[in-house]
Amino acid sequence: MIWVIPVLLALLVNQNVLQNGLGWDDDIIIKSLRPPEKLLSLVVPQLGDHSTKVESSYYRPLVFLSYYLDYFIWGRRPFGFHLSVWAAHILNTALFFFIVRALFKEPSPSDDPPFPSGYFSARYHIVPLISASLFAVHPAHAEAVAWIAGRNDVFCATFALLSFLAYLFYHRRHNPILFALSMGFFLFALLAKEVAVGLVALVPAYEILATPQNRPVAWKRVGLRSFAPTLLVLIYFGLRFVTIEHPFGANSSDAQPVHHAASWIRSLFGTFGYYLKIMIDPYPHHPFIGTVPTSGPVVIFGLLASILLAVAILHAFIRRDVAIGVGLIWGVVTLAPALEAAIFNIGTAPLAERYVYLPSVGFLIAAVGWVVPWVNRRISAFDPRRRRVWAQIGMAALIVGLSAWSMESWHRNRVWRDPVTFWTAAAESSLDSGYPHRALGVEFAMLGKAPEAEASYRRAIAIDERVLGPDHTEVASSLTVLGVLYGSVGRYSDAEATTLRSLSIWEKAFGPDHPNVGTELNNLGVLYRKEKRYPEAEQFLTRSLSIEEKTLSPDEVPLAATIENLAMVYAAMGRYDQAEPLIKRAVSIWKRNPGPGDYDLAGSLQNYASLLQKMNRRSEAVAMLEKAEALRGKPDLKTR
C-alpha cells in the first residue's frame, strides 16, 4: 500500500488549486463553450462541409470534450474545471507509481549477480515510492495542474500512462484485450495533445530492451507489435490534415522561423538545457517565459546534456537496462515537440513550465531508477550500523527535499488563483518582455483601475522599446490598449496621438490592408465619434470596414463591431437610411456569435432601438428594447 503515500502527497499539496478562479485564457475558453450538436464533430469539426478547415494549429478534441463535460456538470464555475485536472494529476501519480514498479518488478538483465542485500527491495519498492512522490509535488507541474487550460498536458499524460501500463501487462500475459486497451489509450493520448506522437517509439524500444542479452532480438515480433501504434499515428495525422489549416503546428500568423544555423543551434540547445534544468532545479519560478534562453551557460549545459543522454541511451540498449532505457526514451521523445520553439518562435510564450509535465515521467524513472540502486549497492557494503546511519541521512534528505518542493508547489498553485495575481507574478519575473505588463494592464483596465493600467502599459512599452526597438509590433500592441484606455477616461488628445503612432507601426510592419490596421482605424473612428468629429469618424470606420471585409470571414465579431460603430456615426449624423441596414447586419452577426448572457447582442439591439427612436418608429423601438432587456435579464442557468 505504499502507493498511497505519493497519491496523498499529490492530493494534499495540490488541493489549493480548487480555490483558483479563471487564469490566462481560461475565461475565453469557458465563456465561449457551446455543447456540440454531434460528438463526432469534435473529431472532425467540419463534418458535412469539407470545403473549409479550422484556422488553427491545435487539434485536441478530447480536451474539448472534457471542457464540455465539465460545463455540463458544473456550468461556468471554475471549481469544476479545476477539479477534473486535480483528479487527473492524482490519478497520474498512482499510474506512474505502478508503471515504475512494473518496470522494476524483475532485476534488470544488466545486473551482475549476486545482487547486494536489499537491492531487489530498493528497486521494487523504494524507486517507485521516491519517483512517484517527486512527480506528485514537482514545482514545475504547478502550471499544468493549477491552470484550467493546462489540462492538455495532464490529460495527455493520463492516457499515455494508461496506454503504457496496459502494454506492460500485455507483454507479460499476451492477452489481446490488453493490447487493444493499450492502443485505445494511445489514441486518446494523441487526441488530447500532439506531443504523444513520440510515444510510438516506446513499443519497439521496450521490446528490444526487454530481450535478455543472451537472446537475439525478435525483430519480426518488434515490427508486428509496432505496426498498430504506427497506424494510429498515421490515422491521427490524417485527421489533423482534413481538420485544421496548420497540421504541423506552426501557425503562420504567429510563427517566426529562425533562419541562421547558429541561431537555430543556440535556440535548440538553450531550450533543451532550460527544460532539463527546471526538471532538476525548478527555481526560480517563471510563470511566463517570453524569450528563448540562449545564454552561454544554458546552451553549453544543453549540449553536454544531449551528449550524455545519447551515451546513456546507447548504454541502456547495450546492457538491456529496461527501466533506464524506457525512461530516457520517454523523456526525450515527449520533450522533443517542445523544442519546436528553437525553430519557430511560436506565440507570446514560446517556452512554458507545463511542457515538462509529460517528459518528467521518463526522466524521473531514469534518474531515480539509476541513483537509488547505485546508492543502495554502495551502502550495502557497509557494516549494519553505518548502513543504518546512511539510510537515515538519505531519508532525512528526501523528506527535506519533498517538503521544500511541496511548499513551493503550494505557493505556485496560488499564483494561478486569478488573472491579476498571475500577471503580477509574471510581470515581476519578466524583465525582457513587455507582454505580461500589458496583460496586467488589461486586467486593471477591466477592473476600472485606470492609473494602474496606464502604469503597466507604459512599463510594457518601455521594455519592448528597449529590447525590440521602437517600431516593433509588440510596442504597437501596447500602444493600442493604451490608446483605448485614454479614450475611455476622456483623455482624447493622448488617445489620438497614441493610436496614430500605433497605426503607423502596424502599417509599416504589415502594409495598409492588414486586419490589425483595420482594428486601429476602428479605434480611431470610435475615438472621433466620442469627440463628435463625425466626418473623420466616418472616414476611418469606412476604411476599417473595407479592410475587415477583405480579410475576415462574414461572421467574425470584429466585423460586427466595426459595422455597428459606423452605423452609430451615421445615426449621429442623421443619415438613418444608411445606419439601419448596417445595424441590422451587425445584429445578425451577433446572433450567430452569442456570448455569455448574449450581452453583446443585447447592446446591439439597444443601439438599434435608439436608432428607431430617432426615426420616430416608437413601437418598434419599444419592442426592440424589450428584447434587449429580456436578453440582459435572462438567467444564465449554467452559472447558478
Summary of the structure (lengths in Angstrom):
residues: 640
radius of gyration: 28.4
end to end distance: 40.5
largest distance: 101.2
contacts: 2153
relative contact order: 0.08
helix: 75%
strand: 1%
